Amino acid sequence: MCAVCFSSVTDINLNSPNKGLLSDAMMDVPVDGAAAARTAAPEGLSAAEEEELRAEIAKVEEEIGTLRQVLAAKERHCGELKRKLGLTPLDGLKQNLSKSWHDVQVSNAYVRTSEKLGEWNDKVTQSDFYKKTQETLSQAGQKTSAALSNVGSVISRKLGDMRNSATFKSFEDRVGTIKSRVVGSRENSTDGLQSPSAGDKPPQDNAPF
């Protein structure tokens, strides 16, 4: 089918009045773009310099591939050692997180941020607004403590006055009287329920069966 299409296009081109233009356009298209790109040297570079750079690129790419293979082998060996020690992937994750956090703490950005926060804290604590707020809160706390102390003193005084009042003493006397009566009634009940003596034994029934 491709041969038929090619022959048809060829016939059309041959019979077309613009066959010369089409042939010229086809002659301008490069056959191998990659080869043309390789031959076109960048501005400011000679052919020898370009060849040297391309050789250097190939060498570096080869070294990268070798390093990747070595890294993969090292990772497999490390995994085998961890399995022999009984270390799980979770242990490795914890270790990596701990190491990452340590790296963050010793990093310049973290240290600078800590210093900035310390400076801001000093500025805030030394500011007049902070001092006034702290004094206000301290005074409010002292007033609250004094108010609670006064309330406790008032309650204690009221309880003392109530205990010394005639009504409370009368109620206390009544409670004592009731308590004495209850204790006396219990003692009388205990005396009435004592077991009979040996001479007061009930007569035995000796009637013949």
C-alpha positions as CSV (number, residue, x, y, z in Angstrom):
1,M,0.0,0.0,0.0
2,C,2.9,2.3,0.8
3,A,4.3,1.7,-2.7
4,V,1.0,2.6,-4.3
5,C,0.8,5.8,-2.3
6,F,4.4,6.7,-3.2
7,S,3.8,6.1,-6.9
8,S,0.6,8.2,-6.8
9,V,2.4,11.0,-5.1
10,T,5.3,10.7,-7.5
11,D,2.9,10.9,-10.5
12,I,1.1,13.9,-9.0
13,N,4.4,15.7,-8.4
14,L,5.6,14.9,-11.9
15,N,2.4,16.2,-13.5
16,S,2.1,19.2,-11.2
17,P,3.2,22.6,-12.5
18,N,4.9,23.3,-9.1
19,K,7.1,20.2,-9.3
20,G,10.2,22.2,-9.3
21,L,9.3,24.1,-6.1
22,L,8.4,20.8,-4.3
23,S,11.7,19.2,-5.3
24,D,13.6,22.2,-4.0
25,A,11.7,22.2,-0.7
26,M,12.4,18.5,-0.2
27,M,16.0,19.0,-0.9
28,D,16.1,21.6,1.9
29,V,14.9,19.1,4.6
30,P,17.9,17.6,6.5
31,V,18.0,13.8,6.3
32,D,19.4,13.2,9.8
33,G,18.5,15.9,12.4
34,A,20.7,14.4,15.2
35,A,23.7,14.3,12.9
36,A,23.1,17.9,11.8
37,A,22.8,19.0,15.5
38,R,26.1,17.2,16.3
39,T,27.9,18.9,13.4
40,A,26.5,22.4,14.3
41,A,29.0,23.6,17.0
42,P,27.8,26.2,19.5
43,E,29.0,29.7,19.0
44,G,32.4,30.4,20.6
45,L,33.4,26.7,20.6
46,S,35.7,25.0,18.2
47,A,35.1,21.5,16.9
48,A,37.9,20.1,19.1
49,E,36.4,21.8,22.2
50,E,33.0,20.5,21.5
51,E,34.3,17.0,21.0
52,E,36.2,17.2,24.3
53,L,33.1,18.4,26.2
54,R,31.0,15.5,24.7
55,A,33.7,13.0,25.7
56,E,33.6,14.5,29.3
57,I,29.8,14.2,29.4
58,A,30.0,10.5,28.3
59,K,32.6,9.9,31.0
60,V,30.5,11.5,33.7
61,E,27.4,9.6,32.7
62,E,29.3,6.4,32.9
63,E,30.6,7.3,36.4
64,I,27.1,8.1,37.5
65,G,25.9,4.7,36.3
66,T,28.7,3.0,38.1
67,L,28.0,4.9,41.4
68,R,24.3,3.9,41.1
69,Q,25.2,0.3,40.9
70,V,27.6,0.6,43.8
71,L,24.9,2.4,45.9
72,A,22.4,-0.3,45.1
73,A,24.8,-3.0,46.2
74,K,25.6,-1.1,49.4
75,E,21.9,-0.7,50.2
76,R,21.3,-4.5,49.7
77,H,24.3,-5.3,52.0
78,C,23.0,-2.9,54.6
79,G,19.5,-4.4,54.5
80,E,21.0,-7.9,55.0
81,L,23.0,-6.7,58.0
82,K,19.9,-5.1,59.5
83,R,17.9,-8.3,59.1
84,K,20.6,-10.3,60.8
85,L,20.5,-7.9,63.8
86,G,16.7,-8.1,63.9
87,L,16.1,-4.5,63.0
88,T,12.8,-3.8,61.4
89,P,12.0,-1.0,58.8
90,L,10.3,0.8,61.6
91,D,13.5,1.0,63.6
92,G,15.3,2.4,60.5
93,L,12.5,5.0,60.1
94,K,12.9,6.1,63.7
95,Q,16.6,6.3,63.3
96,N,16.3,8.4,60.1
97,L,13.8,10.7,61.8
98,S,16.0,11.2,64.8
99,K,19.0,11.9,62.6
100,S,16.9,14.3,60.5
101,W,15.7,16.2,63.5
102,H,19.3,16.4,64.8
103,D,20.4,17.7,61.5
104,V,17.7,20.3,61.6
105,Q,18.7,21.4,65.1
106,V,22.3,21.9,64.2
107,S,21.4,23.6,60.9
108,N,22.2,27.3,60.4
109,A,18.5,28.1,59.7
110,Y,17.4,26.5,62.9
111,V,20.1,28.2,65.0
112,R,19.3,31.6,63.4
113,T,15.6,31.1,64.0
114,S,16.2,30.1,67.7
115,E,18.3,33.2,68.1
116,K,15.6,35.4,66.6
117,L,13.0,33.9,68.8
118,G,15.2,34.5,71.8
119,E,15.7,38.2,70.8
120,W,11.9,38.6,70.3
121,N,11.3,37.1,73.7
122,D,13.7,39.5,75.3
123,K,12.2,42.4,73.6
124,V,8.6,41.4,74.6
125,T,9.5,40.7,78.2
126,Q,11.4,44.0,78.5
127,S,8.7,46.1,76.9
128,D,6.6,48.5,78.9
129,F,3.3,46.9,77.7
130,Y,4.4,43.5,79.0
131,K,5.5,44.9,82.3
132,K,2.3,46.8,82.8
133,T,0.3,43.6,81.9
134,Q,2.3,41.5,84.3
135,E,1.8,44.1,87.1
136,T,-1.9,44.2,86.4
137,L,-2.2,40.4,86.6
138,S,-0.2,40.3,89.8
139,Q,-2.4,43.0,91.4
140,A,-5.5,41.1,90.3
141,G,-4.2,37.9,91.8
142,Q,-3.4,39.6,95.1
143,K,-6.8,41.2,95.2
144,T,-8.5,37.8,94.5
145,S,-6.4,36.1,97.2
146,A,-7.3,38.9,99.7
147,A,-11.0,38.6,98.7
148,L,-11.0,34.8,99.2
149,S,-9.2,35.2,102.6
150,N,-11.8,37.8,103.7
151,V,-14.6,35.4,102.7
152,G,-13.0,32.6,104.7
153,S,-12.6,34.8,107.7
154,V,-16.3,35.9,107.5
155,I,-17.5,32.4,107.2
156,S,-15.4,31.3,110.2
157,R,-16.6,34.2,112.3
158,K,-20.2,33.5,111.4
159,L,-19.8,29.8,112.3
160,G,-18.3,30.8,115.7
161,D,-21.1,33.3,116.3
162,M,-23.7,30.6,115.5
163,R,-22.0,28.1,117.9
164,N,-22.1,30.6,120.7
165,S,-25.7,31.6,120.1
166,A,-28.5,30.6,122.5
167,T,-30.3,28.7,119.8
168,F,-27.4,26.5,118.9
169,K,-26.7,25.8,122.6
170,S,-30.3,24.9,123.1
171,F,-30.2,22.6,120.1
172,E,-26.9,21.0,121.3
173,D,-28.5,20.4,124.8
174,R,-31.4,18.7,123.2
175,V,-29.2,16.5,121.1
176,G,-27.3,15.5,124.3
177,T,-30.5,14.7,126.2
178,I,-31.8,12.6,123.3
179,K,-28.5,10.8,123.2
180,S,-28.5,10.1,126.9
181,R,-32.1,8.7,126.7
182,V,-31.2,6.4,123.8
183,V,-28.1,5.1,125.6
184,G,-30.1,4.5,128.8
185,S,-32.9,2.7,127.0
186,R,-30.3,0.4,125.3
187,E,-28.8,-0.5,128.7
188,N,-32.2,-1.3,130.2
189,S,-33.0,-3.5,127.3
190,T,-29.8,-5.4,127.7
191,D,-30.5,-6.0,131.4
192,G,-34.0,-7.4,130.6
193,L,-32.6,-9.8,128.0
194,Q,-30.0,-11.5,130.3
195,S,-30.1,-15.3,130.5
196,P,-31.8,-16.9,133.7
197,S,-29.7,-18.2,136.5
198,A,-29.0,-21.9,137.2
199,G,-31.7,-22.0,140.1
200,D,-34.4,-20.6,137.8
201,K,-34.3,-23.5,135.3
202,P,-37.7,-24.4,133.9
203,P,-39.1,-27.7,135.1
204,Q,-38.5,-30.7,132.8
205,D,-41.5,-32.6,131.5
206,N,-41.0,-36.2,132.8
207,A,-44.4,-37.5,131.7
208,P,-44.2,-41.1,130.3
209,F,-44.4,-41.4,126.6
